[in-house]
C-alpha cells in the first residue's frame, strides 16, 4: 500500500510503505480525517513519519491545491519563533528591514504543520492559543491585528503532552484546542511485516540516486534487520540502507556488513529493553551536551520564567558535575558557556540555591 504524500510547498509525492494491520488502520484514519476541517494532533516516536502523515492528510483534503507550511518548533530559537509564525513589520527589531509575512499567513486557505509542538515555549503557547481562538494574527512590532486567516492546524509531537501538563510545561487549554482528532503513528517494531518492503523501497531509491545496482540481502542479514528493535524507527532504517549503498555494497550483503548494534541483537527478544522514563532534566541535559546549546539559552530562561523548577536545575548541574568529576569550570564548558561566564554561572547557582558540593563528585 502506498499513501501519496505532498511535502510543504511542493507537488512531489512520497509513500508510507506497508501492508501490516497497523498501517492499514493508519491509512483508513488518514482518509477519514482528511475530509474534515478539524485540528489534528499526530503522536508517535521520533522517526516514524509524523510529517508524512500530516502531508497525506493535507494532500487528500480540500486544501490540497493550497500550501502545506511546516514549522519546526524545536528548531527555531524562542526569540525568532514569534516572528517566524506571525511575521513582523519593518523596524520591529534589528535586521527587520522590511515587512515579512509569517508562516501562518503564508498558509492561508492551506494547512499549517506545527512539528514538535511539545518544545514550544510557554509564552508562545499563549500566543498560539489566542490565534486558534480568534483566527487573527498580530505581527511583531504591530499594534493591531491583521485580517483573519483561514488555516487548518496540524500539530505533531513525540512527547507525552498530558505528562507535560502535569509538570506545568504545556498549557491544558492549548492541548484541548489541538487534540480534536488524534492520529498515533505506530513504531516500526510494532509493524515488522513492513520492514522487507521498506528495505526494497530504500534500496531502489538509493540505487537510482547513486546510479548503481541494488545489492541482495542474505537471509541472515534480512533476519537481523527484521529482529532489530529500531529505536530510531523508519528514519534509522533509511539511514542504515543509505550507509550500505554509500559504502559501495554490491553483490550480497551479509550479516557482518550490518552495523554492530543490529548484529548484536540478532536472536534476542525483539522488543527493546524498558528504559527509565526520561525526565525534563534528561532532555535539557541532552540539549546542552548533544545539541550544543548554551545553558543561558536552553535552561536559564525556562527557570527564570518558572517553566522549570530549582530541582530541575539542580539535577542538570548534578549530571554536569558527574561528567566533570566535580570541576565547575569544566561544567561551564560542557554547558557551552564562554570562559568569562564562569563567575556569572556560579553566582546564579548560589543565588538560586542550585550549587551542589563539588567534593561529592570527585
C-alpha positions in Angstrom: 0.0 0.0 0.0 1.3 3.4 -0.8 -0.1 6.6 0.6 0.5 9.7 -1.5 2.5 12.4 0.4 2.7 16.0 -0.6 5.6 18.0 1.0 5.3 21.6 2.1 5.2 23.9 -0.9 5.9 21.2 -3.4 3.9 18.9 -5.6 6.2 15.9 -5.1 4.8 12.7 -3.6 6.2 10.1 -1.3 4.7 7.0 0.2 4.2 5.4 3.5 5.0 1.8 2.8 3.3 -1.1 4.5 0.5 -3.7 4.4 0.5 -4.5 8.1 -2.7 -4.1 10.1 -1.4 -1.0 11.9 -0.6 0.6 8.5 -4.0 -0.3 7.0 -5.6 1.3 10.1 -3.5 4.4 9.7 -4.4 4.7 6.0 -8.1 4.4 6.9 -7.8 7.0 9.6 -6.0 9.4 7.3 -8.8 9.1 4.7 -11.4 9.8 7.4 -9.6 12.8 8.9 -8.6 14.4 5.6 -12.1 15.3 4.6 -12.8 17.3 7.8 -11.6 20.7 8.8 -10.9 19.6 12.4 -7.5 20.2 14.0 -5.3 17.1 14.2 -2.7 16.0 16.8 -0.2 13.4 15.4 1.7 11.5 18.0 4.5 8.9 17.8 8.1 8.3 18.4 10.9 10.0 16.6 11.4 8.8 13.0 8.0 7.1 12.5 7.0 9.6 9.8 4.6 12.0 11.5 5.4 14.7 9.0 4.5 12.4 6.1 1.2 11.6 7.8 0.5 15.3 8.0 1.3 15.7 4.4 -1.0 12.9 3.5 -3.9 14.5 5.4 -3.3 17.7 3.5 -2.9 16.1 0.1 -6.2 14.2 0.5 -8.1 17.3 1.8 -10.0 20.0 0.0 -7.0 22.3 0.7 -4.6 20.2 -1.4 -4.2 22.9 -4.0 -3.0 25.4 -1.3 0.3 25.2 0.5 1.3 23.0 3.4 3.6 25.1 5.6 5.7 23.3 8.2 7.3 24.9 11.2 9.7 23.0 13.5 9.0 24.4 16.9 12.2 22.9 18.3 14.5 24.1 15.5 13.8 27.9 15.9 15.0 29.9 18.9 12.2 31.4 21.0 13.3 34.9 20.1 12.6 34.2 16.5 9.7 31.8 16.7 7.1 34.5 17.1 8.3 36.4 14.0 8.5 33.1 12.1 4.9 32.2 12.9 3.2 35.6 12.9 5.5 37.8 10.8 6.9 41.2 11.6 6.8 44.8 10.5 9.7 46.9 9.3 11.8 48.3 12.1 10.3 46.0 14.8 13.8 44.7 15.7 17.4 44.9 14.5 17.5 43.4 11.0 13.8 43.9 10.2 14.4 46.0 7.1 11.0 45.2 5.6 7.6 43.8 6.4 7.6 40.0 6.4 4.6 37.6 6.4 4.7 34.8 8.9 4.2 31.1 8.2 0.6 31.3 9.4 -0.2 34.0 6.9 1.6 32.0 4.1 -0.6 29.0 4.9 -3.8 30.9 4.4 -6.5 28.6 3.0 -4.0 25.8 3.4 -2.5 23.8 6.2 -0.1 24.7 8.9 2.0 21.8 10.4 3.4 22.7 13.9 6.1 20.0 14.2 7.5 19.2 17.7 4.7 21.2 19.3 5.8 19.9 22.8 9.0 22.0 22.5 7.1 25.3 22.1 7.9 27.7 25.0 5.0 28.6 27.3 4.8 32.3 26.1 4.4 31.1 22.5 1.8 28.6 23.6 -0.3 31.5 24.8 0.1 33.4 21.5 -0.8 30.3 19.5 -3.9 29.7 21.7 -5.0 33.3 21.1 -4.7 32.8 17.3 -6.6 29.5 17.5 -9.4 31.2 19.3 -9.7 34.3 17.1 -8.1 33.4 13.8 -6.3 36.7 13.8 -2.5 37.2 13.6 -0.6 40.1 15.1 2.8 40.7 13.6 5.7 41.5 15.8 6.0 45.3 16.1 2.4 45.9 15.1 -0.2 47.3 17.4 -3.2 45.9 15.6 -4.3 42.5 14.3 -4.2 41.7 10.6 -7.0 40.2 8.6 -8.3 36.9 9.8 -6.7 33.9 8.1 -8.2 30.5 7.3 -5.7 27.8 8.2 -6.1 24.2 9.2 -3.7 23.4 12.0 -2.0 20.0 12.4 0.4 19.5 15.3 2.9 16.7 15.8 4.9 15.6 18.8 6.9 12.7 20.2 6.3 14.0 23.8 3.6 13.0 26.3 1.7 16.3 26.4 -0.6 15.1 29.3 2.5 14.5 31.4 3.9 17.9 30.4 0.7 19.5 31.5 1.1 17.8 34.9 4.6 19.2 35.1 3.4 22.7 34.2 5.3 22.7 30.8 2.3 22.6 28.4 -1.0 24.5 28.6 -4.0 22.3 29.2 -6.3 24.7 27.2 -4.0 24.6 24.2 -3.8 20.8 24.4 -7.6 20.5 24.1 -7.7 23.0 21.3 -5.2 20.9 19.3 -6.4 17.4 20.3 -9.7 17.4 18.4 -8.6 14.4 16.3 -5.6 12.3 17.3 -3.6 10.1 15.0 -1.0 7.8 16.5 1.7 6.6 14.2 2.9 3.1 15.2 6.7 2.4 15.8 8.4 0.2 13.3 8.9 -2.6 15.9 5.1 -2.9 16.0 4.8 -3.5 12.3 7.7 -5.8 11.4 5.8 -7.2 8.5 6.6 -3.9 6.7 10.4 -4.0 7.1 11.1 -6.0 4.0 9.0 -3.7 1.8 10.7 -0.7 3.3 14.1 -2.1 2.6 13.2 -2.8 -1.0 11.9 0.8 -1.3 15.1 2.4 0.1 17.4 0.1 -1.9 15.6 1.1 -5.1 15.7 4.8 -4.2 19.4 5.0 -3.3 20.3 2.8 -6.3 18.6 5.2 -8.6 20.3 8.2 -6.9 23.7 6.6 -6.9 23.5 5.0 -10.3 24.3 1.5 -9.1 22.6 -1.8 -8.9 21.0 -2.6 -5.6 22.7 -5.4 -3.5 20.9 -8.5 -2.4 20.5 -9.2 1.3 21.4 -12.6 2.6 18.7 -14.4 4.7 20.8 -13.8 7.8 21.1 -10.1 7.1 17.4 -9.8 6.4 16.6 -11.7 9.6 18.9 -9.4 11.6 17.2 -6.3 10.2 13.7 -7.7 11.0 14.7 -8.7 14.5 16.3 -5.4 15.4 14.2 -3.1 17.6 14.7 0.1 15.5 14.6 2.7 18.2 15.0 5.3 15.5 12.2 3.8 13.5 11.9 4.2 9.7 14.4 7.1 9.7 17.0 4.8 11.2 16.3 2.0 8.7 16.6 4.5 5.9 20.0 5.7 7.2 21.3 2.1 7.5 20.3 1.3 3.9 21.9 4.5 2.7 25.1 3.7 4.5 25.3 0.3 2.9 24.9 2.0 -0.5 27.4 4.8 0.1 30.0 2.2 1.2 29.6 0.6 -2.2 27.9 -2.6 -1.1 27.3 -4.8 -4.1 26.5 -8.4 -4.7 25.2 -9.9 -1.4 25.1 -8.1 1.9 25.8 -10.4 4.8 25.1 -10.1 8.5 28.7 -9.0 9.0 28.1 -5.9 6.8 25.4 -4.6 9.1 26.0 -2.1 12.0 27.2 -3.8 15.2 24.0 -2.9 17.2 21.9 -4.8 14.6 24.3 -7.8 14.7 24.3 -7.9 18.5 20.5 -8.0 18.7 20.0 -10.8 16.3 18.5 -13.8 18.0 17.3 -11.9 21.2 13.9 -10.7 22.1 12.6 -8.3 19.5 11.2 -5.8 22.0 13.7 -3.3 23.3 14.5 -3.2 27.0 12.2 -1.0 29.0 14.3 2.1 29.8 13.9 4.5 32.7 11.4 7.3 31.8 13.2 10.3 30.5 12.8 13.4 32.6 12.8 17.1 31.8 16.3 17.3 33.2 17.4 14.5 30.8 16.0 16.3 27.8 17.6 19.7 28.8 20.9 18.0 29.5 20.8 16.4 26.1 20.3 19.9 24.5 23.4 21.0 26.3 25.7 18.1 25.6 24.4 16.7 22.3 22.8 19.7 20.6 25.5 22.1 21.9 23.0 24.7 23.2 24.2 27.1 25.8 22.9 27.0 29.4 21.9 30.6 29.1 19.5 29.9 26.2 18.4 26.3 26.9 18.0 26.3 30.7 18.3 29.8 32.2 15.2 31.4 30.5 13.0 28.4 31.4 13.9 28.7 35.1 13.5 32.5 35.2 10.1 32.2 33.6 9.2 29.5 36.1 8.7 26.9 33.4 11.1 24.5 35.2 11.9 24.3 38.9 15.0 24.5 41.1 15.0 20.7 41.3 15.3 20.5 37.5 18.3 22.9 37.5 20.0 21.0 40.4 19.6 17.7 38.5 21.1 19.2 35.4 24.0 20.6 37.4 24.4 17.2 39.1 24.7 15.5 35.7 27.4 18.0 34.7 29.4 17.6 37.9 29.3 13.8 37.5 30.8 14.2 34.0 33.3 16.8 35.0 34.3 15.0 38.2 33.3 17.9 40.4 35.1 20.6 38.4 32.7 23.6 37.9 34.9 25.1 35.2 34.6 22.0 33.2 30.8 22.0 33.8 30.7 25.6 32.4 32.5 24.3 29.2 30.2 21.3 29.0 27.2 23.7 29.2 28.7 25.7 26.2 29.5 28.9 28.1 32.1 31.5 27.3 35.1 31.4 29.6 34.2 34.8 31.1 30.7 33.4 32.1 32.2 31.2 34.8 31.7 33.6 37.7 28.2 34.6 36.4 27.3 30.9 36.4 28.5 30.3 40.0 26.7 33.5 41.1 23.5 32.3 39.5 23.8 28.9 41.2 24.5 30.3 44.6 21.7 32.9 44.4 19.1 30.3 43.5 20.3 27.6 45.8 21.3 25.3 42.9 25.0 24.9 43.7 26.0 21.4 44.8 29.1 20.4 46.8 31.7 19.7 44.2 33.6 17.3 46.5 30.8 14.8 46.3 31.7 14.1 42.7 35.5 13.8 42.9 
